[in-house]
Each structure stands twice: as structure tokens, then as C-alpha cells.
Amino acid sequence: MLFPAVLLTIIAALQVALYGLSAHALQLAVSEGGARARAQPGDTAAAVSTVQGDVSLLAGGMVQNIDVRVSGGQGDNLTVAASGYVVSLIPGIHLRIEASSTGPAQLFRASG
């Protein structure tokens, strides 16, 4: 009777660890994609591929259905946002993770 409770506790702890690792990997990838988007304004495909590539490199297959969006905010700000789902160890549980990075675009301006 004790074994099922211990097993469920272990699986739940592993699910929490997967969630934390996946969320961290997504945030790092979005930060890197945001830096690329701000360095090359207008090249959204490079930012999207950077995020997707970094997530697969850092988290392997733990993050599924990754959706990456690049948008220009007010003024010169650019935002890269991504979301996805963590692989579920417990059937029926779908944990969504989200991350975003916003900052000014690196633009050359005339002096004077």
C-alpha cells in the first residue's frame, strides 16, 4: 500500500524537475533569440530559428509544440515570446511554459 504512494511522489517530483528545466531552457533560448532579433531588426526568421534551435539543444525533446513570436513594440523595442508544453509523465497533465524577452533594437543613428 505504501509503494504506489512513493511511486506517485517520485513521478510527481520528476515532473516538477522537468517543468523547471524546460522553463529555464525556454527562457535562455528566448533571451538569445531576443538578442539576435535586436541585433538584426527585421530578420525575424533568424530569431525564431535561434529560439527553436537553442530549446532543442538545451532541453532535447522535453519541450513540445514550441510557438515563437517576434513583434515590434512601442518605439524601437522588439519582443520575442515563446511558449510550449512540457513532456508529461502523468497522463492528462499538460503543463504550459512561456517566456519573453523585450529590449531596444540596435539601430544606427546619425550623430548631431
C-alpha positions as CSV (number, residue, x, y, z in Angstrom):
1,M,0.0,0.0,0.0
2,L,2.9,2.3,0.6
3,F,4.6,1.5,-2.7
4,P,2.0,3.3,-5.0
5,A,2.2,6.4,-2.9
6,V,6.0,6.5,-3.0
7,L,6.0,5.9,-6.8
8,L,3.5,8.7,-7.4
9,T,5.6,11.0,-5.3
10,I,8.7,10.2,-7.3
11,I,6.9,10.7,-10.6
12,A,5.4,14.0,-9.4
13,A,8.9,15.2,-8.3
14,L,10.3,14.2,-11.7
15,Q,7.5,16.1,-13.4
16,V,8.3,19.2,-11.4
17,A,12.0,18.9,-12.3
18,L,11.2,18.6,-16.0
19,Y,9.0,21.6,-15.7
20,G,11.8,23.7,-14.1
21,L,14.4,22.6,-16.6
22,S,12.2,23.2,-19.6
23,A,11.1,26.6,-18.4
24,H,14.7,27.6,-17.8
25,A,15.8,26.3,-21.2
26,L,13.0,28.2,-22.9
27,Q,13.9,31.4,-21.1
28,L,17.6,31.1,-22.1
29,A,16.6,30.4,-25.7
30,V,14.2,33.3,-25.8
31,S,16.9,35.6,-24.4
32,E,19.3,34.5,-27.0
33,G,16.7,34.9,-29.8
34,G,15.8,38.3,-28.4
35,A,19.4,39.4,-28.6
36,R,19.6,38.2,-32.2
37,A,16.3,40.0,-33.1
38,R,17.6,43.2,-31.6
39,A,21.0,43.0,-33.4
40,Q,19.3,42.3,-36.7
41,P,16.0,44.2,-36.8
42,G,13.7,42.9,-39.5
43,D,15.2,39.4,-39.6
44,T,12.6,37.6,-37.6
45,A,13.4,34.2,-39.1
46,A,16.8,34.2,-37.6
47,A,15.4,34.9,-34.1
48,V,12.8,32.2,-34.5
49,S,15.3,29.6,-35.6
50,T,17.7,30.6,-32.8
51,V,15.0,30.0,-30.2
52,Q,13.9,26.7,-31.7
53,G,17.5,25.5,-32.1
54,D,18.5,26.5,-28.6
55,V,15.5,24.9,-27.0
56,S,16.1,21.6,-28.8
57,L,19.8,21.8,-27.8
58,L,19.2,22.7,-24.2
59,A,16.1,20.7,-23.4
60,G,16.1,18.0,-26.1
61,G,12.6,16.7,-26.6
62,M,11.3,17.9,-23.3
63,V,9.6,21.0,-24.8
64,Q,6.9,20.3,-27.4
65,N,4.8,22.4,-29.7
66,I,7.1,25.5,-29.5
67,D,5.4,28.6,-30.7
68,V,7.8,31.6,-31.2
69,R,6.5,35.2,-31.9
70,V,8.6,38.2,-32.8
71,S,6.9,41.6,-32.6
72,G,7.9,45.3,-32.6
73,G,6.6,47.1,-29.6
74,Q,6.3,50.8,-29.0
75,G,9.2,52.9,-30.4
76,D,12.3,50.8,-31.1
77,N,11.5,47.9,-28.8
78,L,11.4,44.3,-30.0
79,T,9.7,41.5,-28.2
80,V,10.4,37.8,-28.7
81,A,8.0,35.5,-26.9
82,A,7.7,31.7,-27.0
83,S,5.5,29.1,-25.4
84,G,5.4,25.3,-25.4
85,Y,4.3,22.3,-23.4
86,V,6.5,20.1,-21.1
87,V,6.6,16.4,-21.8
88,S,4.1,14.8,-19.4
89,L,5.0,11.9,-17.2
90,I,1.5,11.9,-15.7
91,P,-1.3,11.2,-18.2
92,G,-3.8,14.0,-18.6
93,I,-1.5,16.8,-17.3
94,H,-0.4,19.3,-19.8
95,L,2.0,21.9,-18.4
96,R,2.4,25.1,-20.5
97,I,5.6,27.2,-20.2
98,E,6.1,30.7,-21.5
99,A,9.0,33.1,-21.8
100,S,9.6,36.5,-23.3
101,S,12.4,39.0,-23.9
102,T,11.9,42.7,-24.7
103,G,14.5,45.3,-25.4
104,P,15.5,48.1,-27.7
105,A,16.6,47.4,-31.3
106,Q,20.2,48.2,-32.1
107,L,19.8,50.9,-34.7
108,F,22.4,53.2,-36.1
109,R,21.5,56.9,-35.7
110,A,23.1,59.9,-37.3
111,S,25.1,61.9,-34.8
112,G,24.5,65.6,-34.2
